[in-house]
Amino acid sequence: METKTRYGKLLLAALFILIASVVAGYLLLALSFAIPFREDPVRHEETVAELDEEGLYPRDKSSGRPLDNWADSYSVLIAAYDGDENAFEKAAAAYHIQSGYNPYEWLSGHIDEVPEQMSYARYWHGYLLFLRPLMTFLNIRQIRNVNTVCLFAVILAVLILMMQKLRKCVVPFLCTLLFLAPTAMGSCFEYSRIFYISLFMCALILFDPGWLKKETGLLMMFLAGGILTAYLDFLSAPLLTLSVPLTVYCVREENSARLLRRVLLCCVFWAAGYAGMWAGKWIIALLFQRRGFLYSLFYSIQERSSTTVYSIKTSRIYAIRKNFAELLVSKKTDLLPALYALFAAAGMILYRRRITKRTIRTSAVLLFIAFFSVAWYFILANHSIVHFWLHAYRTGATSVFAVLCALDAGNITTCPENCGATSAEDVLLKD
């Protein structure tokens, strides 16, 4: 009875936080439109020139991964909108001025047809809280430079924390970074927003404040992660905010007998925050746009979960295969994860007698987390195929992180005392 009462109170608290987040998120967006931010005309011309020079899908010079100027053009157009509607309607409808189907072609000046008002109301567009003020005095290149510096500063902080608190995660995390292409993420608004959330959640788990040691604090953090993901993301690679922090938590708590139960509860609370925040935005948009929004919403949900791509029938297995093939497209990027996996597998064989039920359980839970990306591709087949080469493949990177941590969860970490190492990374660095 006491347990039921405790979880009842926890669910009520989660519901209150979710409702409060919907209200606060909407009011903050309305406030961002109420404050008269104006894009500087000179900065606008510089942004147009920059986009025109880059093209629709330019390649990042460092990683070779494509950037998505289509999505970033949406962000800039919505942030720059200055219609006569009140701030509450602008926050709900995400209006922008555009001509033609392609926002990039219009923004970069390739289309000179008469523009019209359009709406992108399915998403929250919480990034406007930062983008609108920045656009008043910076062009798109300068904003991306600021974003890159901030992103790499946070990555460095997380790596330092890992070296201090959880060294066995360092090499798997570096391998995952190679697949995520952080230089490309810094140069694209769409890619970077989701990674900030993931990094901050990992930092909290590594820092391990007192409130996070309790189950309530842990679950509320994942609830907040789901809420922020829906608020800021364009459905790029949402599982980065679930699977990556959850993998770090599993490695940290590998001795816990309640590990699987905690993981399942974290998934439930993250999903509740993610789905609940989406639902809140759809209700708000429905109040303003009514049947028109409802038709657009149902069409998008049906399309993105189907197996039909550009009128061609595909399969859900094809979506999985296509994304993992794109993830592993670079032999240079694949080399370090492959070497680490081979090294960890050799450790499993060499020290197989020292593998315990605990290490097997931890590895099994991590492999369960690795399966999340497969399920995501399977369910959202159309979305995963259409966007596989831009951003959807990054969801698969969460599986790489979980699998590499699973391989080292119970083999080299349990090597004999005279080997002088506590993890695969310690062995790699020993010489």
Secondary structure as UniProt FT lines:
FT   HELIX           2..34
FT   HELIX           41..54
FT   TURN            61..63
FT   HELIX           69..80
FT   HELIX           87..93
FT   STRAND          95..98
FT   HELIX           103..107
FT   TURN            108..109
FT   STRAND          116..119
FT   TURN            121..122
FT   TURN            126..127
FT   HELIX           128..134
FT   TURN            135..137
FT   HELIX           140..165
FT   HELIX           167..169
FT   HELIX           170..180
FT   HELIX           182..186
FT   HELIX           189..207
FT   HELIX           210..213
FT   HELIX           215..232
FT   TURN            238..239
FT   HELIX           240..252
FT   TURN            253..255
FT   TURN            257..258
FT   HELIX           259..289
FT   HELIX           291..304
FT   STRAND          308..309
FT   TURN            310..311
FT   STRAND          312..313
FT   HELIX           316..327
FT   HELIX           331..350
FT   HELIX           352..354
FT   HELIX           357..379
FT   HELIX           381..386
FT   TURN            387..391
FT   HELIX           392..396
FT   HELIX           397..407
FT   HELIX           412..414
FT   HELIX           417..419
FT   HELIX           424..430
//
